[in-house]
Amino acid sequence: MIVLKDLSIGYKSKRNTHVVASGINARIRGGELTCLLGTNGVGKSTFLRTLAGFQPKINGKIYVDNRELEQYTERELAQKISVVLTDRIDIHNLSTQELISMGRSPYTGFWGTLNEEDHDVVQQAIQLVGIENLAQHMVHTLSDGERQKAMIAKALVQQTPIVLLDEPTAFLDFPSKVEIMQLLHRLSRETGKTIFLSTHDLEIALQMADKVWLMSPTNDIVAGTPEDLALDGALDNFFSRQGIIFDQQSGLFRVKHSTHRKIHLEGKGLRLMMLHKALLRNGIDGSENPSSSISIHVADDKFNLYLNNQPHASFHNIEETMVELLDLIGKQNFS
């Protein structure tokens, strides 16, 4: 567990001190995946570096397993906290297994010679992350997602109770982002480790994180489960921007479309929801509006378009329906 008491983080120079965040009182618990969210430049990386001991705090206390961070030697800290940074690694002539083995350096000493126990730990990490087929591949041949898995395995072989990750899903495509977050969530459960990461991938974090920390430009940090932060309005207020709204029912953010026309829409099910989505994208509010001269009735296999309460056309897909609808609206506005 990590405990923060009245913590202030930032940068000190000869002339002044720049505070990134202050008055932080929180706990990061073992067996949980905690995600730090915030806009660009708000100080997420500074926070991670401070927790890792890479840069000094300004004020307050950081306790790691009931001991102040500053009381650890470098070697002791390397056996308590492992770190995965966002930088892309550019390594040649090194296999994936050799890269992962480097995570044993806090235990192997100056010469870095691995014994049987070290080799067992490396193999266990490779299996836990699920990259057995990549162990003998050269690092420079791996995809971004595969390299990130290798770096996570390298952190695991340090056998630290705490793993900190700075933007672990940066540079990855969407399926790989989801896969990495699922992996980290599973590892937090299976290993009981404290896993704390910063990320820009808001939607995935809100679905995968046990706890979310919201870091704002006003030096405030609000922490809680995604569900509690949704219920008390913290998420809505934190990410409120013009054109973005928080949907409390889904617990996710969506784009807010401005509408300039209403039509009458009837039906139910997924086909109705998808049509409503297409309408909003085109500035049309599909609702129960009987006064509209245009209406669409969504059936099981067709989209039935009505003009002045008379059947006008039927279509099997949304694309054809929207083409005809927009043509009708254009003609009505012209006339």
KOLZAGU-620453 format. One record per residue: residue in three letters; x, y, z of N, C-alpha, C, O, CB in turn. Coordinates in steps of 0.2 Angstrom, whole numbers, plus 5000, padded with zeros to 4 digits. Glycine has a CB too. Example, Ala and Ser with C-alpha at 12.3 -4.5 7.8 and 13.67 -1.06 7.14 Angstrom:
! residues 2
ala506649725039506249785039506649845039507149835042505749785045/ser506449895035506849955036506450005039506750065040507049975029/
This chain:
! residues 335
met500449945000500050005000500450065000501050065003499550005006/ile500250114996500550184996500050235000499550234998500750204989/val500350265005499950315008500250385007500850395008499850305016/leu499850435005500050505004499750545009499150545010499850524997/lys500150585012499850635018500150705016500750725016500150615025/asp499650755015499750825013500350825008500750875009499950855020/leu500350785003500850784998500750844993500250854991500850724994/ser501350874992501350924987501950904982502450884984501551004990/ile501850914975502250894970502350944965501950994965502050824967/gly502950944962503150994957503851004956504250954957502851064959/tyr504051064955504851074953505051134957504751184959504951094946/lys505651124959506051174963506651204959506951164956506251154970/ser506651264959507251294956507651344961507351354966507051334949/lys508151374959508451424963508051484965508151504971509151444960/arg507651504961507251564962506551554965506251584969507151604956/asn506251494962505551484964505351414964505751374963505051524960/thr504751394966504451334967503851324963503351374964504351304974/his503751284958503151274954502751214957503051154956503351264946/val502251224960501851174962501351144957500951184954501451194969/val501351084956500951044951500251024955499751034952501250984948/ala500350994961499750974965499950974972500550964974499450904963/ser499450994976499651004983499050974988498450964985499751074985/gly499150964994498650944999498350874997497750864998498150994999/ile498850824994498550764992498550714998499050705001498950734986/asn497950685000497950635005497550585002496950585001497550665011/ala497850525001497550464998497950404999498450405002497450474990/arg497650344998497950284998497850244992497350244988497550245004/ile498450214990498350164984498450094986498950084989498950184979/arg497950054985497949994989498149934984498149944978497149974991/gly498349884987498549824984498049784981497449794984498949774989/gly498149744976497549714973497049754969496549724967497249674978/glu497249814967496849854964497149894958497849904958496549914968/leu496849904953497049944947496850014948496250024948496849914940/thr497350064949497150134950497350174944497950164942497450164956/cys496950214941497150254935497150334937496650354939496650244929/leu497650364935497750434936497550474929497850454924498450454938/leu497050514929496750544923496850614924496850644929496050524922/gly496950654918497050724918497250744911497450704907497550744923/thr497150814910497350834903498050844902498450834907496950904902/asn498250854896498950864894499250914898498950974899499050874887/gly499850904901500250954904500050974912500251014915500151014901/val499550924914499250944921499750914926499750934932498650904922/gly500250874924500750844929500650774931500950754936500650884935/lys500350734927500350664928500950624929501150584933499850624923/ser501450644924502050614924502550634930502850594933502450634917/thr502450694932502750724938502550684944502950664948502650794939/phe501850674944501650634950501950564950502150534955500850624949/leu501950524944502250464944502950464946503250414950502150434937/arg503350514943504050514945504150524952504650504955504450564941/thr503750564955503850584963503650514967504050504971503350634965/leu503150484965503050414968503550364968503650324972502350394966/ala503850364962504450314961505050334964505550294964504550314953/gly505150404966505750424969506250454964506850464966506050364973/phe505950464958506450494953506550564954507050594952506150474946/gln506050594957506150674959505850684966505450654968505850714953/pro506150734969505950744976505250774976505050814972506450784980/lys504850764982504250794983504450864985504950884987503850764988/ile503950914986503950974988503850984996504251005000503551034985/asn503250954998503050945005502650885006502450845001502651005007/gly502550865012502150815014502550745014503150745014501650805009/lys502150695015502450625016502150575011501650575009502250605023/ile502650525009502450475005502650405009503250405010502850474998/tyr502250365011502350305014502250245010501750235006501950295021/val502750205009502750145006502850085011503350075014503350135000/asp502350045012502249995017502450025024502949995027502749935015/asn502150075026502250105032502950135033503150145039502050055038/arg503350145028503950175029504050235024503850225018504550125028/glu504350295026504450345021504850335016505350295016504650405025/leu504650355010505050345004505750355004506150325001504650384998/glu505950415007506650435008507050395012507650395011506650505010/gln506750355016507150305020507350245017507850205019506750285026/tyr507150235011507350175007508050195003508150245001506850155002/thr508450145003509050144999508850134991508250114990509650095001/glu509250154987509050134980508950064978508450044975509650164975/arg509350024981509249954980508549924984508249884981509849914983/glu508449954990507849934993507249954989506749924988507849965000/leu507250014986506750044983506550004976506049994974506850124981/ala507149984973507049944967506749874968506549844964507749934964/gln506749854975506449794977505649804979505349764981506849754982/lys505549874979504849884982504449914976503849904975504849944987/ile504749954971504349984966504649974959505249984958504350064967/ser504249944955504549944948504149994943503550004945504449874945/val504450014938504150074934504250054927504750034924504550134936/val503650064923503650064916503550124913502950154914503150004914/leu503950154910503950224907503550224900503550174897504550254907/thr503350284898503050284891503550284885503250274880502650344891/asp504150294886504650304881504650234877504650184880505350324883/arg504650244870504750184866505450164867505950204866504650204858/ile505550094867506250074868506550054861506150024857506250004872/asp507150074860507450054853508050014855508650044856507650124850/ile507949954855508549904857508649854851508149824849508349874864/his509249844850509449794845509849744848510249754853509749824838/asn509949684845510349624847510249604854510649584858511049644846/leu509549604856509349584862508649544862508249574859509349644867/ser508649484864508049454864507549474869507749504874508149374865/thr506949454868506349474873506549444880506449484885505749454871/gln506749384880506949354887507549394890507549394896507049284886/glu508049404886508549444889508349514892508649534897509149454884/leu507949544888507649614890507349604897507449644902507249644885/ile506849554897506449544903506949524909506849544915505949484902/ser507449484908507949464913508249524916508549514922508449414910/met508349574913508649634916508349664922508549694926508749694910/gly507649644922507249664928507549634935507349654940506549644927/arg507949584934508249544940508849584943509049564948508349474939/ser509049634940509649674942509649694950510149694953509749734938/pro509049714953509049724960509349664964509449674970508449754962/tyr509249604961509449544965510049514963510449474967508849494965/thr510349524957510849494954511549524956512049494955510849484947/gly511549584958512149624959512549644953512249654948512649574963/phe513149674954513449704949513549664942513449694937514149724951/trp513749604943513849564937513249544933513249514927514249504939/gly512649544937512049524933511949454931511649434927511949564927/thr512249404935512249334933511649304936511549314942512849304936/leu511249274932510549244935510749174937511049134934510049244929/asn510449154943510449084945509849054943509349084940510549084953/glu509748994945509148954944508448984946507948984942509148884947/glu508449014952507849044954507749104950507149114948508049074962/asp508249144948508049204944507749184937507349214935508749244942/his508049124934507749104928507049084929506649094924508149044925/asp506849054934506149034936505749094936505149094933506148994942/val505949144939505549204940505449234933504849254932505949254945/val505949234929505849264922505349224918504949254915506549264918/gln505349154919504949114915504149124918503749124914505149044916/gln504149134924503449144927503149204924502549214923503449144935/ala503549264924503349324922503149324914502649354912503849384923/ile503549284910503349274903502749244902502249264898503949244900/gln502549194906501949154906501349194909500849194906502049094910/leu501449234914500949274917500749324912500149344912501249304923/val501149354908500949404903500749374897500449404893501549454902/gly500949314896500649274890501049284883500749294878499949294889/ile501749294884502149304878502649244877503249264875502549374879/glu502549184879502949134878503249124871503849104870502649064880/asn502749134866502949134859503449184857503749184851502349134855/leu503549234861503949294859504649294863505049334862503649364860/ala504749244867505349244872506049254868506449284870505349184876/gln506049214862506649214859506749264853507149264849506849144856/his506149304852506149354847506649414849506649424855505449374845/met506949444844507349504845506849564847506349564843507749524839/val507049604851506549654854506349704848505849724848506949694859/his506849714844506749764838506249744833505949784829507349784835/thr506049674833505549644829504849644832504349634828505749574827/leu504749664838504149664841503749724839503949774838504249664849/ser503049714839502549764838502549814845502849794850501849744837/asp502249874844502249914850501849874856502049884862501849974849/gly501349844855500949804860501349754863501349744869500349784857/glu501749714859502149664861502749684866502949654871502449624855/arg503049744863503549774868503249794874503649794879503849834864/gln502649824874502449844881502249784885502449794891501749884880/lys502049734883502049674887502649644889502749624895501649614883/ala503149654885503849634888504149674893504449654898504349634882/met503949744893504149794898503749774904504049784910504049864896/ile503149754904502749744910503049674913503049674919501949734908/ala503249634909503549564912504149584915504349554920503649514906/lys504549634912505249654915505049684922505449674927505549704911/ala504549724923504349754929504149694934504249704940503749804928/leu503849644932503549594936504149554939504149524944503149544932/val504649544935505249504938505649534943506049504946505749484932/gln505549604944505749634950505449614956505749624962505749714949/gln504849584956504549554961504349604966504449594972504949494965/thr504149664964503949724968503249714970502849694966504149784965/pro503049744976502349744977501949804974501349804974502249744985/ile502349844971502049904968502349914961502949904960502249974972/val501849924956502049934949501750004947501150014947501849874944/leu502150044945501950114942502050114935502650094932502350174946/leu501550144931501650144924501450214921500850234923501150084920/asp501850244917501650304914501450294907501850274902502350354914/glu500850304906500450304899500650234896500950234890500750354895/pro500450174899500650114896500350094889500550054886500550064901/thr499750134888499450114881499550174876499250164871498650114883/ala500050214877500250264872500550224866500850174867500750314875/phe500350254860500650224854500350154852500550134846501450214854/leu499850134855499550074854498850084850498550134851499350024860/asp498650034846498050034843497450014848497649994853497949994836/phe496850024846496350014851496249944854496249944860495650034848/pro496349894850496249824853496849814857496749784863496249774847/ser497449844856498049834860497949874867498149844872498649854856/lys497649924866497549964872497149924877497249924883497250034871/val496549904874496149864879496449804882496349784887495449844875/glu496849764877497249704880497749724885497749684890497549674874/ile498049774885498549794890498149814896498449794902498949854888/met497649844896497249864902496949804905496949804911496749914900/gln496749754901496449694904496949654907496849624913496149654898/leu497549654904498149624907498349654914498449614919498749624903/leu498349714914498549754921498049734926498149724932498649824920/his497349734924496849724929496849654931496849644937496149734926/arg497049604927497049534929497649524934497649494939497149494923/leu498249564932498849554936498749584943498949554948499449594933/ser498349634944498249664950497849614955497949614961497849734950/arg497349574951496949524955497449464957497349444962496349504951/glu497749434952498149374953498749384957498949334960498349344946/thr499049444957499649444961499549484967500049484971500149484956/gly499049524968498949564973499349624974499349664979499049524980/lys499649644968500149704968499749764967499149774965500549694961/thr500049824970499749884969499949914962500549924961500049934975/ile499449924957499649944951499350014950498750024950499349894945/phe499750064948499550134948499750154941500350154940499750174954/leu499350184937499550214930499250274928498650294931499450154925/ser499650314924499350374921499050354914499350314911499850434921/thr498550384912498350364905497850424902497550464906497950304905/his497850434896497450474892496850434890496350464887497750504886/asp496850374890496250334888495750324892495650274896496550254886/leu495350384892494750394897494250334897494150314902494450454896/glu494050324891493450274891493650204893493250174897493250264884/ile494250184892494450114894494650114902494450074905495150094890/ala494950174904495050174911494450174915494350144920495450244913/leu493850204913493250214917492950144917492550124921492750264914/gln493050094912492750034912493249984916492949924918492650014905/met493849994916494349944919494649954926494749914930494949934914/ala494650024928494950044934494550024940493950034940495150114934/asp494850004945494549994952494450064955493950084958494849944957/lys494950104954494950174957495150224952495650204948495350184964/val494950284952495150334947495350394951494950414956494550354942/trp495850424949496150494952496050544946496350534941496850484955/leu495650594948495650654943496050704945496050734951494850674943/met496550724941497050774942496850834938496850834932497750754941/ser496750894941496550954938497051004938497551004942495850984941/pro497051054933497451114933497451154939497951194940497351154926/thr496951144943496951194949497251164955497151184961496151204951/asn497651114954498051074959497651024963497851004969498351124964/asp497051014961496550974965496650904962496750884956495850994965/ile496550854967496450784965495850754968495850754974497150744967/val495450724964494850694967494950614966495050594960494150724964/ala494850574971494850504970494250464972493950484976495550474974/gly494150404968493550364970493450314965493850314960492950404971/thr492950274966492850224961492450264955492150314956492350164963/pro492550234949492250264943491450284944491150334942492350234937/glu491150234948490450234949490250294954489750324953490150164951/asp490650294959490550344964490650414961490250464962490950344970/leu491150424957491350484954490850504949490650564947492050484951/ala490450454946489950474941489350494945488950544943489750404937/leu489150464951488550474954488650544958488150584958488450424960/asp489250564960489250634963489450684959489450744961489750624969/gly489450674952489550724947490250744946490350794942489150784950/ala490750714949491450734949491650724942492050764939491850694954/leu491450664938491750654932491450704927491750734922491550584929/asp490750724928490450764923490750834924490850874919489650774925/asn490850854930491150924931491950924928492150974926491150944938/phe492250874930492950874928493150874921493550914919493350814931/phe492750844917492850834910492350874905492250864899492850764907/ser492050924909491550964905491851004900492251044902491051004910/arg491650994894491951034889491351054884490851014884492551004885/gln491351104880490851114875490851064870491351044867490951184872/gly490251034869490250974864490350904867490350854864490750984859/ile490450904874490550834877490150834883490050884887491350824880/ile489750774884489350764890489450694893489650654889488550774888/phe489350694899489450634903488750594903488250624906489750644910/asp488750534901488150494901488150454908488450404908488050454895/gln487750474913487750434919487450364918487650324922487350474924/gln487050354914486750284913487350234911487350174913486150284908/ser487750254906488250214903488850224907489350174907488350224896/gly488950274911489550294914490150314910490750304912489750234918/leu489950334904490450354899490350424896489750444897490550304893/phe490850454892490750514889490550504882490650454879491350554889/arg490150554880489950554873489950624870489950674873489250514872/val489950624863489950694860489250724860488750684859490150684853/lys489150784862488550814862488450854855488750894853488450874868/his487850834852487750854845487250914845486750904849487550804840/ser487350964842486851014841486350994836486550974830487151094840/thr485651004837485150984832484751054830484751094833484650934835/his484551044824484251104820483551084817483251124814484651134815/arg483351014818482750994815482550934819482950894822482850974808/lys481850924820481550874824481150834819480750854815481150894830/ile481150764820480650724816480350674821480650664827481050684810/his479850644819479550594823479850524822479850504816478750594822/leu480050494827480350424827479950374831479850394837481050434829/glu479850314829479550264832479950194832480250184826478750254830/gly479850154837480150094836480550074843480450104848480650084831/lys480950014843481249994849481849954846481949934841480849954853/gly482249944851482849894850483449934847483549994847482649844846/leu483949894846484649914843484549954837484950004836485049854843/arg484149934832484049964826483850044827484050084824483549934821/leu483350054832483150114833483750154836483850214835482550114838/met484150134841484650164844485150184839485450244839485050124849/met485350144834485850154829485550214824485950254822486050094825/leu484950214823484650264818484650334822484850384819483950244816/his484550324828484550394832485250424832485250484832484250374840/lys485750374833486450404833486550434826486950484826486850344834/ala486350404821486450434814486150504813486350544810486250384808/leu485550504816485150564815485550624819485550674817484450554818/leu485750604825486050664829486750684826486850744826486250634836/arg487050644822487650664819487550704813487950744811488050594816/asn486950704811486650754805486250804808485950844804486350714800/gly486250824814485950874817485150864818484850914818486050934813/ile484950804818484250794818484050754825484350704826484050754812/asp483550784828483350754834482750714833482150734831483150814839/gly482850644833482350594832481950584839482250544843482550534829/ser481350614840480950604846480250594844480050594838481050664851/glu479850584849479150584848478850654847478750694852478750554854/asn478850674841478650744838478050734833478250744827479250784836/pro477450724835476950714831476750764826476550754820476250694834/ser477050824827476850884823477350884817477250924812476950954827/ser477850844817478350844811478050814805477650764806478950804813/ser478150834799477850814793478250744791478050714787477950864788/ile478850734794479250674792479250634798479350654804479950694790/ser479150564797479250514803479550454800479550434794478550504806/ile479850414805480150354803479950304808480050314814480950354803/his479650244805479450194810479950134809480050104803478750164808/val480350114814480850064814480549994815480249984821481450074819/ala480549954810480249884811480849834812481449854812479849864805/asp480649774812481249724813481749714807482349704808480849654814/asp481449724801481849724796481949784791482249784786481649664792/lys481549834793481449894788481449954792481249954798480849884784/phe481650004789481550074791481050104786481150124781482250114791/asn480450124789479850144785479850224786479750244791479250114787/leu479950254780479950334780479250354778478950334773480450354775/tyr478950404782478250434781478350504780478750534783477750414787/leu477950534775477950604774477150624774476750594770478250614767/asn477050664779476350694780475850634781475350624779476050734774/asn476150584786475750524788475650474783475250434784475150554791/gln475950484777475850434771476450404770477050434770475550474765/pro476450334769477050294767477450324761477150344756476850224766/his478050334762478450364757478950314754479050314748478850424760/ala479350284758479850234756480050194762479950204768480450274753/ser480350134760480650084765481350064763481450054757480150024766/phe481750054768482450034767482649984772482349974777482850104767/his483149944770483449894774484049914778484249884783483649834770/asn484349974777484849994780484850074782484450104779485549984777/ile485250094786485250164789485550204783485250264783485650164795/glu486050184780486350234775485850254770485750314768486950194771/glu485450204767484950224762484350274765484150314762484650164759/thr484250254771483650294775483950364776483550414774483550264781/met484550374778484750444779484850484772484750544772485450434782/val485050444767485150484760484450514758484350574756485350434755/glu483950474759483250494757482950544762482650594760482750434757/leu483050534768482850584773483150654772482850704772483050554780/leu483850654771484150714770483950754764483850814764484950704770/asp483750714759483550744753482850774754482650824751483450684747/leu482450734758481750764759481750834763481450874762481350714763/ile482250834768482350894772482550944768482351004769482750874778/gly483050934764483350984759482751014755482751074754483850954755/lys482350974752481850994748481351034752481051094749481450944744/gln481151014758480651054762480951124764480651174764480451014768/asn481651124766481951194767481951234761481851294762482651184770/phe482051204755482151244749481451274747481351334745482351204743/ser480951234748480251254746479951304751479451334751479751194745/
